[in-house]
Amino acid sequence: MLWITAIIKPFKLDEVREALAEAGVHGMTVTEVKGFGRQHGHTELYRGAEYVVDFLPKLKIEIAVSDEQVEQAIEAIAGTARTGKVGDGKIFVSPLEQVIRIRTQEVDADAL
């Protein structure tokens, strides 16, 4: 089992969600986050004053997948979230040691 965390641009969420559903991923957690990488933010003009926006709005998607689903999930996210511009985001993959479904007490692959 693996834990996939993806940071994407907010307007790409619907496309990513649909692609993950087609890949067989049936659950996810989405969180609104702010951050920056190589973009280092940008400068905006507001009421005649210039200021730096260091943290840009992003979405963090978190999903738990079986070992068999991981490549399909990564391809689904990377393929649909990509715009080809700086700031498209990142995908992080980590091992997932244990999963427990609270309602039924199912564990590991059964709980996914």
N, C-alpha and C positions, 0 to 999 in steps of 0.2 A: 504494500500500500504506500502511496505517496501523497504528499500535501503540496498542491500547486498554488502559489501566490502570484498573481499577475497584477501589474500596475499599468493601467491603460488610460487613454483619453476618454472623458465622459461620453462624448457623442458616439463612441463605438460600442457601448454596452449592449444594445439590442442585437447588433450583428454578432457579437461574441456569444451572447446567450443562445441565439438560434443555432450557431455553429456547434456549440458544446452540446446542445440537445440532440442534434443530428449525430454527434459522436458518441452518444449514449451516456452523457453525464447528466444526472437528474437532480442535482442539488448544488447550490452555491451560496456563498455569503458575499454581499457587496457592501463596501464601506466607502463613503466619501472621504478622501484624504487630500492633503496638500503636500507638495514637495518639489524638489528640483534635482536635476542631475547635471548633465552637460549644458543644459539650457541656461542655467544660472539666472532664471527669471528674465524679466524684461522691464523696460522703462515705459511709464504711462504719463500722460498729461491730464491733470484734473484741476479745473478752475484756474488754469494758468500756471499751476505749479507742477513741476516734474517730480515724480517719485518712482522708486524701484519696487517692483513686485517680485519678491524673492521666491515665494512659494506659489506654485501653480496648481490649480485644481485638477485632481486625478481621481480615478476610482481604483480601489483594491478589490480584486476578485479572489476568493479563497475557495478551493475545491479539494475534496478528498477523492482519489481515484485508485482503482486496482492497478497492479503492475501492467496488466494487459491494456488498460485504457490510456496510460500516460502519454504515449506518442501521439495518439489521436487527439487527445485534449490539448497538448502543446501545439500541434499543427493547427487545430481549430482556432486557438487564441491568436497565435502568431499570424496566421493567414488573414484573419478578419480585423485584427487591431492595427495592422500595419498601414500607415499612410505614406511612408517613405520620407517623412520629415523628422527633424529632431524632436524628441519628446514623445515618441510613440509608446515608450514604456519598457518594462522588463518582465521576464517570467522567472520565478524562482521555484525550484523543485527540491523538496526535502523528504527524507524518509518519515513515515508515519508509523509509530510503534504500536499504537492500539487505538481502536475506535469502539465506543459503546453506545448503542442506541438506548436512550434512557427509558423510553416507553416499554420496550420488550426485553431489554437486557441482552439483545443480540450483540455479538462482539465481532470485531475485525471485518472481514469481507462481507459477512452477513449483515452488518450494520450499515454498510455503504448503500 
